[in-house]
């Protein structure tokens, strides 16, 4: 800031990074500072979310960068390297921060200060925020803040972000520290270590590397097989690995054993700084209450009971309670469609508006009730501390299938809908576990598959009993739900052995003391998730819906169909008594609509793929139905209705649709739908990735097209093979 | 893990809730070992067994004034003495 020629607007601009342990209220502080205004994206090439907020304070424009919650600044992966890169100004799309705000949980200072001690090594102006000050005070923990400030050599601010307490003081501190001189970082390591780091720096420059920050070279020595080594030394052309190995041996000989030395020295330093500054009460009421709750909540029997009850609630919420809200969305969509239909005569434009645009918006908003419900539950369970216990309870079970305890909730939610399920994988910090969970989540039988199962089962599976007591229809329904779940196990196993292999990630997890959830935190999280879905996945879902509309509309000539619609609409208004004429017109209309969809691009594709779907026992009509439902499987019922000339306004309970399907034949008169065909359709729908919205959410969550394409491919192949086997084996047995 | 891992006493050997031990060393230099150390499981630190998950794994401990859950395999990396 010594440059005297900088313009006023430049000098008033400040870039500040926000970092801290998970569960310290970092997002809450971020929202409180920026007033909820943030641009959310991804850092290029990694799955780390980039959240940047802007606000003004005392005529300074402050840009706040929210870094992912972390226990340390010792990057072991490209994802973790992002935070170091941002802090050192090595991230291209972000200016180098002029200050860093480190937020800690005041009631858990000792462990929280670990990452702070690493941040000090960056030699940046630093503000230490003691958050959850109110909670620490209630627990009887006392901290001598003035003394702490003296000892640590940084500005210290107390906040209770969830109550908006102390927020302004943070901004004050930020604009103050950039003016102050930075206290040099403490030299915790033996001099021999620093000498080796300097030697390494010189050695790297000698070998043609750009000079880099001291901290990066510290990390190279301290992190065995760490990310800073990886980043400089992709091919090991420098023989850096050997160099580091030798250096570490030399240091070990001098009693400086890597990696244990770092944690030991830093924790010793922390303890020394906190000695006499922080005093815990002899008996911590919160901890003992929390332990008492844990006695019940993690108990062998009552724990499982509480867990099952809560999961049942969550499932009910997304499966059942969201129903009325989804109906409301549907009702709203219908109302708008009808209104538009009242204003405009039938035609291409009206069809685009109603079946393309309005249906497209509807197909995005329809998921909001489920997303809001699930994330409200997750936010409450996270904030009160139960989430960690749920993972604690389920971990052993989930490790048996290669996942971790944190995978349970996202997978279970996917039985209602994979979209909130995939979004919920964010609770899994480990990238590999998170990816595998995300990629198998769409195999769980979601609520949109149920109509297909119901239509097929109640039309084609006899209502008989196995062994005289087990209802066959219910058993088939259960089998369909079990199918996806069971197949997910080997798929997860294969993914772990192929794309996501490596050392088993640590499942070292903090179990925070229970507390009452803060309404503000819950609201913020739900709002964040809902907004992210609508803004970032919604646009893609919308586009897909419009595209499918176009494929099923063009290039057929719809003028006759529009004429029929006009006639029907006229009669409805002028002579509603002429039911017979109306019925006739309606039949003509449905017949023509069926013909038009056959002639559309989509229909032609369906006809073209008949040879492909024939081994599954399907004709081209079922083929079109399956094709049309790739963007959203629930449309298959309406599409089948249209193709079989019953009109699109049908559902799985419709007796007309059922009898038409039962009567449908091949050209040679054989019945089209047999039990093996019905089963093959159901198996196909159970396993196929027929949900554009899920794929778009996977794209958003992984920040790459690779994974949605992968998911689509493996699920479609799986569905095809399984449907093929079902039909062929079923036919061979049944004759 | 090496063979000596079987002869030494580790956190995974604790059976009685309330047992207090002192950490001798976290074995290994991989991600798991480093995470354990970063979470405060360092030499000479006291650690107490708080409880087990219903299937006996993971295990809950108290260290540095907070509660932490470790899998049995992770707990077995932490050598302790009474």
Boltz contact constraints between the chains, C-beta under 6 A:
constraints:
  - contact:
      token1: [A, 71]
      token2: [B, 38]
      max_distance: 6.0
  - contact:
      token1: [A, 72]
      token2: [B, 38]
      max_distance: 6.0
  - contact:
      token1: [A, 76]
      token2: [B, 31]
      max_distance: 6.0
  - contact:
      token1: [A, 108]
      token2: [B, 66]
      max_distance: 6.0
  - contact:
      token1: [A, 110]
      token2: [B, 64]
      max_distance: 6.0
  - contact:
      token1: [A, 111]
      token2: [B, 40]
      max_distance: 6.0
  - contact:
      token1: [A, 111]
      token2: [B, 64]
      max_distance: 6.0
  - contact:
      token1: [A, 224]
      token2: [B, 29]
      max_distance: 6.0
  - contact:
      token1: [A, 259]
      token2: [B, 29]
      max_distance: 6.0
  - contact:
      token1: [A, 259]
      token2: [B, 34]
      max_distance: 6.0
  - contact:
      token1: [A, 263]
      token2: [B, 37]
      max_distance: 6.0
  - contact:
      token1: [A, 263]
      token2: [B, 38]
      max_distance: 6.0
  - contact:
      token1: [A, 263]
      token2: [B, 42]
      max_distance: 6.0
  - contact:
      token1: [A, 264]
      token2: [B, 42]
      max_distance: 6.0
  - contact:
      token1: [A, 264]
      token2: [B, 43]
      max_distance: 6.0
  - contact:
      token1: [A, 267]
      token2: [B, 42]
      max_distance: 6.0
  - contact:
      token1: [A, 300]
      token2: [B, 54]
      max_distance: 6.0
  - contact:
      token1: [A, 303]
      token2: [B, 54]
      max_distance: 6.0
  - contact:
      token1: [A, 304]
      token2: [B, 54]
      max_distance: 6.0
  - contact:
      token1: [A, 392]
      token2: [B, 53]
      max_distance: 6.0
  - contact:
      token1: [A, 392]
      token2: [B, 58]
      max_distance: 6.0
  - contact:
      token1: [A, 392]
      token2: [B, 69]
      max_distance: 6.0
  - contact:
      token1: [A, 393]
      token2: [B, 53]
      max_distance: 6.0
  - contact:
      token1: [A, 395]
      token2: [B, 58]
      max_distance: 6.0
  - contact:
      token1: [A, 396]
      token2: [B, 55]
      max_distance: 6.0
  - contact:
      token1: [A, 396]
      token2: [B, 57]
      max_distance: 6.0
  - contact:
      token1: [A, 503]
      token2: [B, 30]
      max_distance: 6.0
  - contact:
      token1: [A, 506]
      token2: [B, 31]
      max_distance: 6.0
  - contact:
      token1: [A, 506]
      token2: [B, 32]
      max_distance: 6.0
  - contact:
      token1: [A, 506]
      token2: [B, 35]
      max_distance: 6.0
  - contact:
      token1: [A, 507]
      token2: [B, 71]
      max_distance: 6.0
  - contact:
      token1: [A, 508]
      token2: [B, 35]
      max_distance: 6.0
  - contact:
      token1: [A, 508]
      token2: [B, 39]
      max_distance: 6.0
  - contact:
      token1: [A, 508]
      token2: [B, 70]
      max_distance: 6.0
  - contact:
      token1: [A, 509]
      token2: [B, 69]
      max_distance: 6.0
  - contact:
      token1: [A, 510]
      token2: [B, 68]
      max_distance: 6.0
  - contact:
      token1: [A, 511]
      token2: [B, 67]
      max_distance: 6.0
  - contact:
      token1: [A, 511]
      token2: [B, 69]
      max_distance: 6.0
